[in-house]
């Protein structure tokens, strides 16, 4: 198995990485959100959005 960061052979002590350095690089990527899966915002259903605008913020639905 090779290190996912640099491609070197893994060290059992740091598996799946080859060293503490590569393990720390991976941790840093997780902490900064580099591995986040981009999400697409869902567009509101046009009828629901229009009803919300017509009712106003404080009105209750019929």
C-alpha positions as CSV (number, residue, x, y, z in Angstrom):
1,X,0.0,0.0,0.0
2,X,1.3,3.5,-0.8
3,X,0.8,6.7,1.2
4,X,-2.2,8.7,-0.1
5,X,-0.3,11.9,0.4
6,X,3.1,11.3,-1.2
7,X,3.0,7.8,-2.7
8,X,5.8,6.3,-0.6
9,X,5.5,2.9,1.0
10,X,3.4,3.0,4.2
11,X,4.9,2.6,7.7
12,X,2.8,0.3,10.0
13,X,3.2,2.9,12.8
14,X,1.4,5.6,10.7
15,X,-0.7,3.5,8.4
16,X,-2.1,4.4,5.9
17,X,0.6,7.0,5.7
18,X,4.4,6.8,5.5
19,X,5.2,9.2,8.3
20,X,3.8,11.5,10.9
21,X,4.3,14.4,8.4
22,X,1.9,12.9,5.9
23,X,-0.6,12.0,8.6
24,X,-0.5,15.6,9.8
25,X,-0.9,17.0,6.3
26,X,-4.0,14.8,5.9
27,X,-5.4,15.9,9.3
28,X,-4.8,19.5,8.2
29,X,-6.8,19.0,5.0
30,X,-9.7,17.6,7.0
31,X,-9.6,20.4,9.5
32,X,-9.6,23.1,6.8
33,X,-12.4,21.5,4.9
34,X,-10.3,20.6,1.8
35,X,-11.9,17.2,1.8
36,X,-15.5,18.6,2.0
37,X,-17.9,17.4,-0.7
38,X,-19.3,20.4,-2.5
39,X,-23.1,20.6,-2.2
40,X,-25.4,22.2,-4.6
41,X,-28.1,24.4,-3.0
42,X,-31.6,23.1,-3.8
43,X,-33.7,25.7,-5.5
44,X,-37.0,26.3,-3.6
45,X,-40.1,25.1,-5.4
46,X,-41.4,28.2,-7.2
47,X,-44.9,27.8,-5.9
48,X,-43.7,27.5,-2.3
49,X,-41.5,30.5,-2.8
50,X,-44.3,32.6,-4.3
51,X,-46.7,31.6,-1.5
52,X,-44.2,32.6,1.1
53,X,-43.8,36.0,-0.5
54,X,-47.6,36.5,-0.8
55,X,-48.2,35.5,2.8
56,X,-45.4,37.5,4.4
57,X,-43.2,36.4,7.3
58,X,-45.8,36.6,10.1
59,X,-48.9,35.2,8.3
60,X,-50.1,31.6,8.9
61,X,-50.9,29.3,6.0
62,X,-54.6,28.9,5.1
